[in-house]
Amino acid sequence: MLLIKFMHKFSSNYSIRRIRLAALLLGAKYLLSAAAAGVLLYSLMISDQELANYGLVIMAAAILAVISQWMVARRASCPLCMTSVLARKGCAKHRTARPLLGSHRLRVAFSVLFLGRFRCPYCGEASLLQVREGRRR
């Protein structure tokens, strides 16, 4: 309970929905890309044209997820430093930032989806997915 008291909070529900959507799309991007590669490789091994078409449809969905994630993630930012935490940036990371499977964005996305909080890889501050008191929108 003491940890939650000192976490930064968001200014609106819209910001929270945007960061959750960006995290969900990032996860979908990785899952759809892996599924498309697996289905296409398997269809080549067994020479099945119909399965290859399904793989191409999954690949198109992955491309759509990449574009959607890029558009949503550039506005999903840390409430303290206002840096986009789920967009690809060339900024220096905080010294305590830890990656998940080699990706800082993936760690933020998993924290957002499963824990309801995240630690910004740029400023190093913890943020809770709640709206500040008195600012309900």
N, CA and C atoms as an extended XYZ file, in Angstrom:
411
Properties=species:S:1:pos:R:3:atomname:S:1:resname:S:1:resid:I:1 pbc="F F F"
N         0.815       -1.187        0.000 N   MET     1
C         0.000        0.000        0.000 CA  MET     1
C         0.863        1.256        0.000 C   MET     1
N         1.998        1.204        0.685 N   LEU     2
C         2.896        2.348        0.742 CA  LEU     2
C         3.481        2.648       -0.635 C   LEU     2
N         3.738        1.589       -1.424 N   LEU     3
C         4.298        1.761       -2.762 CA  LEU     3
C         3.333        2.514       -3.675 C   LEU     3
N         2.052        2.205       -3.582 N   ILE     4
C         1.054        2.827       -4.445 CA  ILE     4
C         0.909        4.316       -4.129 C   ILE     4
N         1.109        4.694       -2.889 N   LYS     5
C         0.942        6.085       -2.492 CA  LYS     5
C         1.909        7.013       -3.209 C   LYS     5
N         3.108        6.546       -3.520 N   PHE     6
C         4.127        7.400       -4.107 CA  PHE     6
C         4.271        7.230       -5.616 C   PHE     6
N         3.366        6.522       -6.252 N   MET     7
C         3.404        6.364       -7.703 CA  MET     7
C         2.728        7.549       -8.377 C   MET     7
N         3.170        7.846       -9.567 N   HIS     8
C         2.548        8.915      -10.346 CA  HIS     8
C         1.262        8.386      -10.961 C   HIS     8
N         0.289        9.276      -11.142 N   LYS     9
C        -1.002        8.891      -11.709 CA  LYS     9
C        -1.287        9.742      -12.936 C   LYS     9
N        -2.227        9.292      -13.737 N   PHE    10
C        -2.557        9.950      -14.992 CA  PHE    10
C        -3.574       11.071      -14.785 C   PHE    10
N        -3.639       11.969      -15.759 N   SER    11
C        -4.532       13.111      -15.650 CA  SER    11
C        -5.953       12.814      -16.122 C   SER    11
N        -6.143       11.751      -16.930 N   SER    12
C        -7.482       11.446      -17.429 CA  SER    12
C        -7.621        9.960      -17.732 C   SER    12
N        -8.881        9.509      -17.786 N   ASN    13
C        -9.158        8.128      -18.162 CA  ASN    13
C        -8.772        7.866      -19.616 C   ASN    13
N        -8.860        8.886      -20.433 N   TYR    14
C        -8.493        8.750      -21.842 CA  TYR    14
C        -7.022        8.355      -21.982 C   TYR    14
N        -6.157        8.927      -21.182 N   SER    15
C        -4.731        8.589      -21.218 CA  SER    15
C        -4.503        7.133      -20.825 C   SER    15
N        -5.264        6.680      -19.861 N   ILE    16
C        -5.133        5.292      -19.415 CA  ILE    16
C        -5.620        4.334      -20.494 C   ILE    16
N        -6.748        4.638      -21.112 N   ARG    17
C        -7.252        3.784      -22.202 CA  ARG    17
C        -6.273        3.746      -23.370 C   ARG    17
N        -5.668        4.875      -23.675 N   ARG    18
C        -4.717        4.948      -24.781 CA  ARG    18
C        -3.480        4.091      -24.504 C   ARG    18
N        -2.955        4.127      -23.286 N   ILE    19
C        -1.766        3.345      -22.979 CA  ILE    19
C        -2.090        1.853      -22.919 C   ILE    19
N        -3.292        1.495      -22.442 N   ARG    20
C        -3.692        0.083      -22.443 CA  ARG    20
C        -3.881       -0.443      -23.861 C   ARG    20
N        -4.491        0.364      -24.721 N   LEU    21
C        -4.668       -0.040      -26.115 CA  LEU    21
C        -3.323       -0.200      -26.819 C   LEU    21
N        -2.404        0.716      -26.578 N   ALA    22
C        -1.072        0.621      -27.188 CA  ALA    22
C        -0.344       -0.633      -26.709 C   ALA    22
N        -0.488       -0.973      -25.428 N   ALA    23
C         0.147       -2.180      -24.891 CA  ALA    23
C        -0.478       -3.433      -25.495 C   ALA    23
N        -1.794       -3.441      -25.636 N   LEU    24
C        -2.478       -4.578      -26.239 CA  LEU    24
C        -2.069       -4.761      -27.699 C   LEU    24
N        -1.970       -3.671      -28.434 N   LEU    25
C        -1.556       -3.754      -29.836 CA  LEU    25
C        -0.106       -4.198      -29.977 C   LEU    25
N         0.756       -3.803      -29.042 N   LEU    26
C         2.149       -4.253      -29.084 CA  LEU    26
C         2.226       -5.758      -28.873 C   LEU    26
N         1.455       -6.268      -27.915 N   GLY    27
C         1.413       -7.711      -27.702 CA  GLY    27
C         0.837       -8.450      -28.896 C   GLY    27
N        -0.216       -7.893      -29.485 N   ALA    28
C        -0.824       -8.510      -30.671 CA  ALA    28
C         0.149       -8.520      -31.842 C   ALA    28
N         0.944       -7.470      -31.953 N   LYS    29
C         1.933       -7.396      -33.030 CA  LYS    29
C         2.920       -8.560      -32.940 C   LYS    29
N         3.438       -8.811      -31.737 N   TYR    30
C         4.391       -9.908      -31.572 CA  TYR    30
C         3.736      -11.263      -31.783 C   TYR    30
N         2.535      -11.457      -31.238 N   LEU    31
C         1.859      -12.749      -31.382 CA  LEU    31
C         1.457      -13.029      -32.829 C   LEU    31
N         0.900      -12.031      -33.508 N   LEU    32
C         0.486      -12.237      -34.897 CA  LEU    32
C         1.684      -12.455      -35.816 C   LEU    32
N         2.778      -11.767      -35.558 N   SER    33
C         3.977      -11.962      -36.382 CA  SER    33
C         4.525      -13.377      -36.228 C   SER    33
N         4.574      -13.866      -34.988 N   ALA    34
C         5.048      -15.228      -34.753 CA  ALA    34
C         4.095      -16.255      -35.363 C   ALA    34
N         2.792      -16.017      -35.225 N   ALA    35
C         1.810      -16.948      -35.802 CA  ALA    35
C         1.900      -16.964      -37.327 C   ALA    35
N         2.043      -15.801      -37.945 N   ALA    36
C         2.142      -15.736      -39.405 CA  ALA    36
C         3.391      -16.467      -39.891 C   ALA    36
N         4.500      -16.260      -39.219 N   ALA    37
C         5.738      -16.944      -39.622 CA  ALA    37
C         5.589      -18.455      -39.474 C   ALA    37
N         4.988      -18.894      -38.373 N   GLY    38
C         4.802      -20.331      -38.161 CA  GLY    38
C         3.863      -20.958      -39.182 C   GLY    38
N         2.746      -20.306      -39.456 N   VAL    39
C         1.775      -20.847      -40.415 CA  VAL    39
C         2.369      -20.869      -41.822 C   VAL    39
N         3.054      -19.806      -42.206 N   LEU    40
C         3.652      -19.772      -43.544 CA  LEU    40
C         4.753      -20.820      -43.696 C   LEU    40
N         5.571      -20.993      -42.679 N   LEU    41
C         6.630      -22.001      -42.744 CA  LEU    41
C         6.036      -23.399      -42.820 C   LEU    41
N         5.020      -23.661      -42.019 N   TYR    42
C         4.375      -24.967      -42.045 CA  TYR    42
C         3.689      -25.215      -43.381 C   TYR    42
N         3.051      -24.185      -43.954 N   SER    43
C         2.381      -24.370      -45.248 CA  SER    43
C         3.395      -24.641      -46.361 C   SER    43
N         4.586      -24.071      -46.255 N   LEU    44
C         5.634      -24.379      -47.239 CA  LEU    44
C         6.144      -25.804      -47.086 C   LEU    44
N         6.215      -26.270      -45.835 N   MET    45
C         6.712      -27.629      -45.609 CA  MET    45
C         5.751      -28.680      -46.138 C   MET    45
N         4.449      -28.443      -46.011 N   ILE    46
C         3.480      -29.446      -46.466 CA  ILE    46
C         2.872      -29.089      -47.822 C   ILE    46
N         3.279      -27.979      -48.417 N   SER    47
C         2.789      -27.532      -49.732 CA  SER    47
C         1.273      -27.379      -49.765 C   SER    47
N         0.736      -26.617      -48.837 N   ASP    48
C        -0.700      -26.390      -48.751 CA  ASP    48
C        -0.988      -24.921      -49.079 C   ASP    48
N        -1.610      -24.679      -50.236 N   GLN    49
C        -1.890      -23.316      -50.692 CA  GLN    49
C        -2.937      -22.628      -49.818 C   GLN    49
N        -3.955      -23.349      -49.394 N   GLU    50
C        -4.999      -22.743      -48.569 CA  GLU    50
C        -4.440      -22.284      -47.208 C   GLU    50
N        -3.575      -23.091      -46.626 N   LEU    51
C        -2.941      -22.717      -45.369 CA  LEU    51
C        -2.017      -21.517      -45.555 C   LEU    51
N        -1.363      -21.443      -46.713 N   ALA    52
C        -0.515      -20.286      -47.012 CA  ALA    52
C        -1.347      -19.011      -47.120 C   ALA    52
N        -2.551      -19.127      -47.681 N   ASN    53
C        -3.448      -17.964      -47.743 CA  ASN    53
C        -3.843      -17.498      -46.343 C   ASN    53
N        -4.104      -18.450      -45.441 N   TYR    54
C        -4.398      -18.079      -44.060 CA  TYR    54
C        -3.199      -17.380      -43.415 C   TYR    54
N        -2.012      -17.875      -43.718 N   GLY    55
C        -0.800      -17.239      -43.202 CA  GLY    55
C        -0.648      -15.819      -43.704 C   GLY    55
N        -0.995      -15.579      -44.959 N   LEU    56
C        -0.923      -14.225      -45.508 CA  LEU    56
C        -1.960      -13.296      -44.872 C   LEU    56
N        -3.133      -13.846      -44.551 N   VAL    57
C        -4.151      -13.051      -43.869 CA  VAL    57
C        -3.664      -12.680      -42.464 C   VAL    57
N        -3.037      -13.628      -41.779 N   ILE    58
C        -2.486      -13.343      -40.454 CA  ILE    58
C        -1.376      -12.305      -40.563 C   ILE    58
N        -0.565      -12.389      -41.610 N   MET    59
C         0.502      -11.412      -41.817 CA  MET    59
C        -0.082      -10.015      -42.066 C   MET    59
N        -1.166       -9.944      -42.817 N   ALA    60
C        -1.824       -8.652      -43.051 CA  ALA    60
C        -2.374       -8.088      -41.740 C   ALA    60
N        -2.923       -8.962      -40.894 N   ALA    61
C        -3.408       -8.509      -39.586 CA  ALA    61
C        -2.254       -8.013      -38.724 C   ALA    61
N        -1.105       -8.660      -38.836 N   ALA    62
C         0.077       -8.217      -38.082 CA  ALA    62
C         0.538       -6.848      -38.563 C   ALA    62
N         0.515       -6.628      -39.860 N   ILE    63
C         0.901       -5.321      -40.411 CA  ILE    63
C        -0.082       -4.249      -39.960 C   ILE    63
N        -1.360       -4.585      -39.945 N   LEU    64
C        -2.368       -3.648      -39.447 CA  LEU    64
C        -2.149       -3.332      -37.960 C   LEU    64
N        -1.767       -4.355      -37.179 N   ALA    65
C        -1.477       -4.134      -35.757 CA  ALA    65
C        -0.249       -3.246      -35.581 C   ALA    65
N         0.761       -3.409      -36.442 N   VAL    66
C         1.966       -2.574      -36.371 CA  VAL    66
C         1.619       -1.113      -36.639 C   VAL    66
N         0.836       -0.874      -37.668 N   ILE    67
C         0.469        0.508      -38.015 CA  ILE    67
C        -0.405        1.124      -36.930 C   ILE    67
N        -1.379        0.354      -36.436 N   SER    68
C        -2.256        0.857      -35.378 CA  SER    68
C        -1.469        1.137      -34.104 C   SER    68
N        -0.560        0.243      -33.753 N   GLN    69
C         0.241        0.427      -32.549 CA  GLN    69
C         1.118        1.657      -32.675 C   GLN    69
N         1.680        1.873      -33.827 N   TRP    70
C         2.530        3.047      -34.052 CA  TRP    70
C         1.721        4.331      -33.861 C   TRP    70
N         0.493        4.358      -34.383 N   MET    71
C        -0.333        5.559      -34.277 CA  MET    71
C        -0.788        5.816      -32.838 C   MET    71
N        -1.165        4.768      -32.125 N   VAL    72
C        -1.657        4.932      -30.760 CA  VAL    72
C        -0.500        5.174      -29.784 C   VAL    72
N         0.613        4.469      -29.965 N   ALA    73
C         1.717        4.512      -29.004 CA  ALA    73
C         2.440        5.847      -28.982 C   ALA    73
N         2.419        6.576      -30.046 N   ARG    74
C         3.146        7.848      -30.038 CA  ARG    74
C         2.488        8.876      -29.119 C   ARG    74
N         1.227        8.641      -28.728 N   ARG    75
C         0.539        9.543      -27.800 CA  ARG    75
C         0.371        8.944      -26.413 C   ARG    75
N         0.803        7.702      -26.208 N   ALA    76
C         0.724        7.054      -24.894 CA  ALA    76
C         2.009        7.370      -24.144 C   ALA    76
N         1.919        8.304      -23.199 N   SER    77
C         3.150        8.797      -22.581 CA  SER    77
C         3.144        8.651      -21.070 C   SER    77
N         4.338        8.753      -20.513 N   CYS    78
C         4.551        8.734      -19.073 CA  CYS    78
C         3.939       10.011      -18.482 C   CYS    78
N         3.222        9.915      -17.359 N   PRO    79
C         2.610       11.120      -16.800 CA  PRO    79
C         3.632       12.102      -16.202 C   PRO    79
N         4.849       11.664      -15.965 N   LEU    80
C         5.841       12.550      -15.379 CA  LEU    80
C         6.711       13.218      -16.444 C   LEU    80
N         7.381       12.417      -17.269 N   CYS    81
C         8.323       12.991      -18.243 CA  CYS    81
C         7.690       13.237      -19.608 C   CYS    81
N         6.458       12.768      -19.810 N   MET    82
C         5.701       12.952      -21.052 CA  MET    82
C         6.375       12.334      -22.285 C   MET    82
N         7.205       11.322      -22.081 N   THR    83
C         7.838       10.601      -23.174 CA  THR    83
C         6.970        9.410      -23.551 C   THR    83
N         6.852        9.128      -24.826 N   SER    84
C         6.066        7.982      -25.285 CA  SER    84
C         6.766        6.694      -24.865 C   SER    84
N         6.177        5.958      -23.942 N   VAL    85
C         6.834        4.779      -23.392 CA  VAL    85
C         6.655        3.534      -24.249 C   VAL    85
N         5.678        3.519      -25.153 N   LEU    86
C         5.443        2.345      -25.991 CA  LEU    86
C         5.773        2.592      -27.460 C   LEU    86
N         6.404        3.709      -27.756 N   ALA    87
C         6.840        3.993      -29.121 CA  ALA    87
C         8.347        3.818      -29.190 C   ALA    87
N         8.835        3.509      -30.357 N   ARG    88
C        10.276        3.336      -30.542 CA  ARG    88
C        10.935        4.711      -30.514 C   ARG    88
N        11.829        4.903      -29.558 N   LYS    89
C        12.525        6.178      -29.400 CA  LYS    89
C        14.032        5.913      -29.419 C   LYS    89
N        14.781        6.926      -29.769 N   GLY    90
C        16.227        6.815      -29.749 CA  GLY    90
C        16.829        7.415      -28.490 C   GLY    90
N        15.984        7.695      -27.505 N   CYS    91
C        16.431        8.346      -26.273 CA  CYS    91
C        17.232        7.376      -25.405 C   CYS    91
N        18.055        7.952      -24.544 N   ALA    92
C        18.806        7.153      -23.581 CA  ALA    92
C        17.855        6.641      -22.507 C   ALA    92
N        18.069        5.412      -22.070 N   LYS    93
C        17.240        4.809      -21.034 CA  LYS    93
C        17.806        5.159      -19.655 C   LYS    93
N        16.953        5.094      -18.659 N   HIS    94
C        17.372        5.295      -17.281 CA  HIS    94
C        18.292        4.149      -16.869 C   HIS    94
N        19.182        4.401      -15.946 N   ARG    95
C        20.175        3.377      -15.581 CA  ARG    95
C        19.556        2.157      -14.925 C   ARG    95
N        18.357        2.279      -14.364 N   THR    96
C        17.703        1.129      -13.740 CA  THR    96
C        16.695        0.445      -14.662 C   THR    96
N        16.569        0.888      -15.902 N   ALA    97
C        15.595        0.300      -16.841 CA  ALA    97
C        16.034       -1.109      -17.217 C   ALA    97
N        15.114       -2.040      -17.099 N   ARG    98
C        15.395       -3.436      -17.409 CA  ARG    98
C        14.528       -3.890      -18.587 C   ARG    98
N        15.116       -4.548      -19.579 N   PRO    99
C        14.320       -5.043      -20.705 CA  PRO    99
C        13.686       -6.406      -20.405 C   PRO    99
N        12.670       -6.741      -21.169 N   LEU   100
C        12.049       -8.062      -21.128 CA  LEU   100
C        12.234       -8.663      -22.515 C   LEU   100
N        12.953       -9.746      -22.594 N   LEU   101
C        13.280      -10.393      -23.870 CA  LEU   101
C        13.959       -9.401      -24.823 C   LEU   101
N        14.786       -8.518      -24.283 N   GLY   102
C        15.537       -7.565      -25.087 CA  GLY   102
C        14.788       -6.296      -25.453 C   GLY   102
N        13.581       -6.105      -24.945 N   SER   103
C        12.778       -4.950      -25.319 CA  SER   103
C        12.256       -4.225      -24.077 C   SER   103
N        12.559       -2.938      -23.986 N   HIS   104
C        12.026       -2.124      -22.895 CA  HIS   104
C        10.525       -1.887      -23.084 C   HIS   104
N        10.099       -1.736      -24.341 N   ARG   105
C         8.680       -1.508      -24.615 CA  ARG   105
C         7.843       -2.719      -24.224 C   ARG   105
N         8.364       -3.922      -24.451 N   LEU   106
C         7.641       -5.138      -24.104 CA  LEU   106
C         7.467       -5.256      -22.587 C   LEU   106
N         8.476       -4.837      -21.844 N   ARG   107
C         8.356       -4.857      -20.380 CA  ARG   107
C         7.259       -3.891      -19.915 C   ARG   107
N         7.213       -2.701      -20.497 N   VAL   108
C         6.185       -1.729      -20.143 CA  VAL   108
C         4.809       -2.277      -20.512 C   VAL   108
N         4.684       -2.882      -21.702 N   ALA   109
C         3.393       -3.412      -22.147 CA  ALA   109
C         2.889       -4.525      -21.223 C   ALA   109
N         3.759       -5.445      -20.837 N   PHE   110
C         3.345       -6.518      -19.945 CA  PHE   110
C         2.978       -5.969      -18.569 C   PHE   110
N         3.711       -4.983      -18.087 N   SER   111
C         3.383       -4.377      -16.798 CA  SER   111
C         2.024       -3.682      -16.846 C   SER   111
N         1.760       -2.990      -17.941 N   VAL   112
C         0.480       -2.296      -18.091 CA  VAL   112
C        -0.669       -3.298      -18.130 C   VAL   112
N        -0.517       -4.357      -18.912 N   LEU   113
C        -1.610       -5.310      -19.097 CA  LEU   113
C        -1.852       -6.199      -17.883 C   LEU   113
N        -0.789       -6.630      -17.216 N   PHE   114
C        -0.948       -7.617      -16.158 CA  PHE   114
C        -0.848       -7.058      -14.736 C   PHE   114
N        -0.184       -5.922      -14.552 N   LEU   115
C        -0.011       -5.377      -13.209 CA  LEU   115
C        -0.791       -4.093      -12.959 C   LEU   115
N        -1.147       -3.375      -14.027 N   GLY   116
C        -1.856       -2.123      -13.871 CA  GLY   116
C        -0.950       -0.968      -13.478 C   GLY   116
N         0.331       -1.135      -13.672 N   ARG   117
C         1.311       -0.081      -13.391 CA  ARG   117
C         2.541       -0.356      -14.251 C   ARG   117
N         3.424        0.626      -14.340 N   PHE   118
C         4.663        0.424      -15.095 CA  PHE   118
C         5.725        1.379      -14.587 C   PHE   118
N         6.963        1.073      -14.905 N   ARG   119
C         8.083        1.941      -14.597 CA  ARG   119
C         8.614        2.470      -15.924 C   ARG   119
N         8.657        3.786      -16.051 N   CYS   120
C         9.091        4.427      -17.291 CA  CYS   120
C        10.559        4.095      -17.556 C   CYS   120
N        10.883        3.603      -18.751 N   PRO   121
C        12.284        3.286      -19.044 CA  PRO   121
C        13.141        4.529      -19.270 C   PRO   121
N        12.526        5.694      -19.389 N   TYR   122
C        13.276        6.923      -19.666 CA  TYR   122
C        13.553        7.740      -18.407 C   TYR   122
N        12.556        7.903      -17.537 N   CYS   123
C        12.784        8.673      -16.309 CA  CYS   123
C        12.951        7.773      -15.089 C   CYS   123
N        12.559        6.508      -15.193 N   GLY   124
C        12.739        5.555      -14.108 CA  GLY   124
C        11.692        5.631      -13.018 C   GLY   124
N        10.661        6.453      -13.179 N   GLU   125
C         9.635        6.617      -12.154 CA  GLU   125
C         8.463        5.655      -12.388 C   GLU   125
N         7.890        5.184      -11.296 N   ALA   126
C         6.758        4.265      -11.359 CA  ALA   126
C         5.463        5.052      -11.558 C   ALA   126
N         4.562        4.491      -12.367 N   SER   127
C         3.263        5.113      -12.634 CA  SER   127
C         2.173        4.077      -12.447 C   SER   127
N         1.098        4.492      -11.839 N   LEU   128
C        -0.055        3.644      -11.594 CA  LEU   128
C        -1.152        4.024      -12.584 C   LEU   128
N        -1.841        3.054      -13.131 N   LEU   129
C        -2.894        3.331      -14.106 CA  LEU   129
C        -4.175        3.734      -13.385 C   LEU   129
N        -4.133        4.878      -12.762 N   GLN   130
C        -5.282        5.488      -12.099 CA  GLN   130
C        -5.263        6.984      -12.393 C   GLN   130
N        -6.449        7.581      -12.278 N   VAL   131
C        -6.567        9.011      -12.494 CA  VAL   131
C        -6.327        9.734      -11.157 C   VAL   131
N        -5.629       10.859      -11.223 N   ARG   132
C        -5.412       11.673      -10.030 CA  ARG   132
C        -6.750       12.120       -9.450 C   ARG   132
N        -6.809       12.271       -8.161 N   GLU   133
C        -8.043       12.706       -7.491 CA  GLU   133
C        -8.451       14.092       -7.989 C   GLU   133
N        -9.754       14.263       -8.209 N   GLY   134
C       -10.278       15.541       -8.645 CA  GLY   134
C       -10.205       15.781      -10.144 C   GLY   134
N        -9.682       14.811      -10.923 N   ARG   135
C        -9.521       14.967      -12.368 CA  ARG   135
C       -10.192       13.831      -13.120 C   ARG   135
N       -11.425       13.537      -12.832 N   ARG   136
C       -12.137       12.436      -13.498 CA  ARG   136
C       -12.757       12.926      -14.809 C   ARG   136
N       -12.383       12.302      -15.925 N   ARG   137
C       -12.965       12.621      -17.230 CA  ARG   137
C       -13.378       11.374      -17.934 C   ARG   137
